[in-house]
Amino acid sequence: MVFKFSSMLLKGHSGSISVSYSPDGKHLASGSVDKTVKIWDTITGKLIHSLKGHSQIIKSVCYSPDGKFLASGSDDQTIKIWDAISGALIHTLEGHLGWSAWVNSVSYSPDGKYLASGSEDKTIKIWDTMSGALIHTLEGHVWSVYSVSYNPNSKYLASGSDDNTVKIWDTISGALIHTLEGHLGWVNSVSYSPDGKYLASGSEDKTIKIWDVMSGTLIHTLEGHLRWVYSVNYSPDGMHLVSGADDGTVKIWDVMSGTLIHTMNVDVLDIKSVKYSPDGLHLAVCRGDHHSVEIWDAIVCE
């Protein structure tokens, strides 16, 4: 199996941190240290909107399942909900507390009813997307929450923290279901498989772990990165996992066997975010110490 790559360069940010594809794959949102969210046309590379309103670094962006809205989480301790078509601001959600209650991660539930946010204040908050009302505050992590991700049926939420654990929550009751232990460093990223049976976690211990969600058991530990793993994301067909790290590489793994398929070396070290497009044919790569986002065409040839 051989991977062939070409790329489109989206230039305009002063250091990008997070990316999210629209459900139809036609648009890409990016959040940056320059305090803006940008929406791009993935076919032409044209900038469609530059959304301004946050007063600090934007750590995370996420499209709603219908593509009509976009959420952004920031170091200004707020979450903003934007109209993804017009670029208008719809809601500003406030509730994370403390001098360092930065919002590190936002994730829409697949049914579109809720939005989860993970923060430096050690909590996860679940919000009603229509009213902006706070539904739950999930407490259990002893340090900052860096990543949150809903499972495909919206009933469960995974969170990764710098307490070195991954937690799985019941989003209806707010109850803690599992605490997954095994990482020896901060957990920067969590991603559910498309069928919801597995969860991947990327850590500053340089590894990615794949867990069985129902039992909470560890299936694979993927080793190969030389520095911190910042981002993991399943391919839409669930067969592959992409990871980005502080070693200047993006790696693609076979999730069934746990083997490394391909390594792409990038000319910058700090790969903050990697995401598959909804059709699985492209990869968006956030170059944290660079002023650009790249879209790679990933063509798999047998």
C-alpha positions in Angstrom: 0.0 0.0 0.0 1.4 3.4 -1.1 0.2 6.9 -0.1 0.6 9.7 -2.5 0.3 13.3 -1.4 -0.1 16.7 -2.9 -1.1 19.8 -1.0 -3.0 23.1 -0.9 -1.7 25.8 1.3 -4.2 28.1 3.1 -2.3 31.2 4.2 -3.5 33.9 6.5 -3.2 32.9 10.1 -0.4 33.8 12.5 0.0 30.2 13.8 -2.9 27.7 13.4 -4.0 25.4 16.3 -7.2 23.6 15.3 -9.2 22.6 12.2 -12.6 21.2 11.5 -14.2 20.1 8.2 -17.8 21.0 7.4 -19.9 17.8 7.1 -20.0 18.0 3.2 -16.2 18.6 3.1 -16.6 21.8 1.1 -15.4 24.1 3.8 -12.7 24.0 6.5 -12.6 26.1 9.6 -9.4 27.0 11.4 -8.7 28.6 14.8 -5.5 30.5 15.5 -3.2 32.3 17.9 -4.2 35.5 16.0 -7.7 35.3 17.8 -9.6 34.7 14.6 -11.6 31.8 13.1 -11.2 31.5 9.4 -13.5 29.6 7.0 -12.0 28.3 3.7 -13.3 26.9 0.5 -11.5 23.5 0.3 -11.8 23.3 -3.5 -10.3 26.7 -4.4 -8.5 27.6 -1.2 -10.3 30.9 -1.1 -10.9 32.5 2.3 -14.7 32.9 2.8 -14.9 34.4 6.3 -12.6 35.7 9.0 -14.6 35.6 12.2 -13.5 38.1 14.9 -14.8 38.4 18.4 -12.6 36.3 20.7 -10.0 38.3 22.7 -7.5 35.5 23.1 -6.0 32.5 21.4 -8.6 30.1 19.8 -7.8 26.6 20.9 -10.6 24.6 19.2 -13.2 24.8 16.4 -16.0 22.3 15.5 -18.7 22.3 12.9 -22.2 21.3 13.8 -23.5 18.0 12.2 -25.7 19.9 9.8 -22.9 22.4 8.8 -25.0 25.4 9.7 -23.1 26.4 12.8 -19.5 26.6 14.0 -18.3 26.5 17.6 -15.0 28.0 18.8 -13.3 27.7 22.2 -10.7 30.3 23.4 -8.3 31.3 26.1 -10.7 34.1 26.8 -12.8 31.5 28.7 -15.7 31.6 26.3 -17.3 29.5 23.6 -18.7 31.2 20.6 -21.3 29.8 18.3 -21.3 31.3 14.8 -23.6 31.1 11.8 -21.3 29.2 9.4 -22.9 30.6 6.3 -23.1 34.3 7.1 -20.3 34.4 9.7 -22.7 36.1 12.2 -22.2 35.5 16.0 -25.1 33.6 17.5 -24.2 32.9 21.1 -21.4 33.5 23.5 -21.3 30.8 26.2 -19.7 31.6 29.5 -19.4 29.3 32.5 -15.9 28.0 32.8 -14.4 29.7 35.9 -11.1 30.8 37.2 -8.2 32.9 36.1 -7.0 30.2 33.8 -10.3 28.7 32.7 -9.2 28.5 29.1 -11.4 26.5 26.8 -9.2 23.9 25.1 -11.7 21.8 23.2 -15.2 21.9 21.8 -17.2 19.1 20.3 -20.8 18.9 18.9 -22.9 15.9 19.6 -23.7 14.0 16.3 -27.4 14.7 16.8 -26.6 18.4 17.0 -28.5 19.0 20.3 -25.5 19.6 22.5 -22.0 21.0 22.6 -19.3 19.9 25.0 -16.4 22.1 26.1 -13.2 21.0 28.0 -11.3 23.5 30.0 -8.2 24.3 32.1 -10.7 24.6 35.1 -10.7 20.7 35.1 -14.3 20.5 34.0 -16.3 19.5 31.0 -19.5 21.5 30.3 -22.4 20.4 28.2 -24.5 23.1 26.6 -27.9 23.1 24.8 -27.1 24.3 21.3 -30.4 26.0 20.6 -30.7 28.0 23.8 -27.1 28.2 24.9 -28.1 26.9 28.4 -25.7 24.9 30.5 -27.0 21.3 31.0 -24.2 19.5 32.9 -20.8 20.2 34.5 -18.8 17.0 34.5 -16.2 16.9 37.3 -13.6 14.2 37.9 -10.4 15.1 36.2 -7.8 16.5 38.6 -6.0 18.6 36.0 -6.8 20.5 32.8 -9.1 18.9 30.2 -7.4 19.1 26.8 -9.8 17.2 24.5 -13.4 16.2 24.3 -15.1 14.0 21.7 -18.7 12.6 21.4 -19.3 9.0 20.3 -21.5 8.5 17.2 -24.8 8.0 19.0 -24.3 11.1 21.2 -24.8 9.1 24.4 -21.2 9.1 25.5 -18.4 11.6 25.7 -14.6 11.0 26.0 -12.2 13.5 27.6 -8.4 13.6 27.8 -6.5 15.4 30.5 -3.1 16.4 31.7 -3.8 14.1 34.7 -2.7 11.4 32.2 -6.2 9.8 32.0 -9.0 9.4 29.6 -12.5 9.4 31.0 -15.8 8.3 29.4 -19.0 9.9 30.5 -22.7 9.3 30.1 -23.9 12.5 28.6 -27.6 12.1 29.6 -26.9 11.6 33.4 -23.5 13.1 33.6 -22.2 9.9 35.3 -18.6 8.8 34.9 -18.5 5.4 33.1 -14.8 4.6 32.8 -11.4 6.0 33.7 -8.8 4.7 31.3 -5.3 4.7 32.7 -2.0 3.8 31.0 -0.6 7.0 29.5 2.5 8.3 31.2 2.0 11.9 30.0 -0.7 14.4 29.3 -3.5 13.3 27.0 -3.8 15.9 24.3 -6.4 14.3 21.9 -9.2 11.8 21.9 -11.1 10.4 18.9 -13.9 7.9 18.6 -13.9 5.3 15.8 -16.9 5.8 13.4 -18.7 2.8 14.8 -18.1 4.0 18.4 -16.5 0.7 19.5 -13.0 2.1 19.9 -11.3 5.2 21.2 -7.9 6.6 20.3 -5.9 8.8 22.6 -2.7 10.8 21.8 -0.3 11.7 24.6 2.8 13.6 25.5 4.3 10.2 26.4 4.8 10.0 22.6 2.3 7.2 22.2 -1.2 6.6 20.9 -3.4 4.1 22.6 -6.5 2.4 21.2 -9.1 1.3 23.7 -12.2 -0.9 23.7 -14.9 1.5 24.8 -17.4 -1.0 26.3 -14.8 -2.8 28.5 -12.3 0.0 28.9 -9.5 -2.4 28.0 -6.4 -1.3 26.1 -6.2 -2.9 22.6 -3.0 -1.3 21.1 -0.2 1.1 22.0 1.1 2.7 18.9 4.8 3.8 19.1 6.8 5.7 16.6 6.6 9.4 17.3 9.7 10.9 18.9 7.9 13.7 20.7 4.5 14.7 22.1 1.4 13.6 20.1 -0.9 16.5 19.8 -3.7 15.1 17.6 -5.4 11.9 16.5 -8.3 11.3 14.2 -10.0 8.2 12.7 -10.6 7.9 9.0 -14.3 7.9 8.0 -14.2 4.1 7.2 -12.5 3.4 10.6 -9.6 1.5 9.0 -6.9 4.1 9.6 -5.8 6.6 12.2 -3.9 9.7 11.6 -1.6 11.4 14.2 0.3 14.6 14.3 3.1 15.3 16.8 5.8 17.8 17.9 8.4 15.7 16.0 7.4 17.2 12.7 5.7 14.1 11.4 2.2 13.0 10.5 1.7 9.2 10.7 -1.0 7.0 9.4 -1.7 3.7 11.2 -3.7 0.5 10.5 -6.0 0.4 13.5 -6.8 -3.3 13.4 -3.2 -4.5 13.5 -1.7 -1.4 15.2 1.0 -1.1 12.5 2.5 2.0 11.1 1.6 2.4 7.4 3.2 5.7 6.4 5.1 8.7 7.8 5.0 12.1 6.3 7.8 14.5 7.3 6.8 18.2 7.5 9.2 21.1 7.5 8.0 22.4 10.8 8.0 20.5 14.1 4.7 21.6 15.7 1.8 19.7 14.2 -1.1 20.8 16.3 -4.1 19.3 14.5 -4.8 16.7 11.8 -8.2 15.8 10.4 -9.6 13.6 7.8 -12.1 15.1 5.4 -15.6 13.5 5.5 -14.9 11.5 2.3 -11.5 10.3 3.6 -9.7 11.6 0.6 -8.0 14.5 2.2 -6.1 15.5 5.3 -6.0 18.9 6.9 -2.8 19.6 8.7 -2.4 22.5 11.2 1.2 23.7 11.4 1.4 25.3 14.8 4.6 27.3 14.4 3.8 28.3 10.8 1.3 30.7 9.2 -0.7 28.2 7.3 -3.0 25.2 7.1 -2.4 22.5 4.5 -4.9 20.3 2.8 -3.3 17.1 1.5 -4.8 14.8 -1.1 -4.4 11.3 0.3 -4.7 8.8 -2.5 -4.3 5.2 -1.5 -2.9 2.9 -4.2 -2.9 -0.8 -3.7 
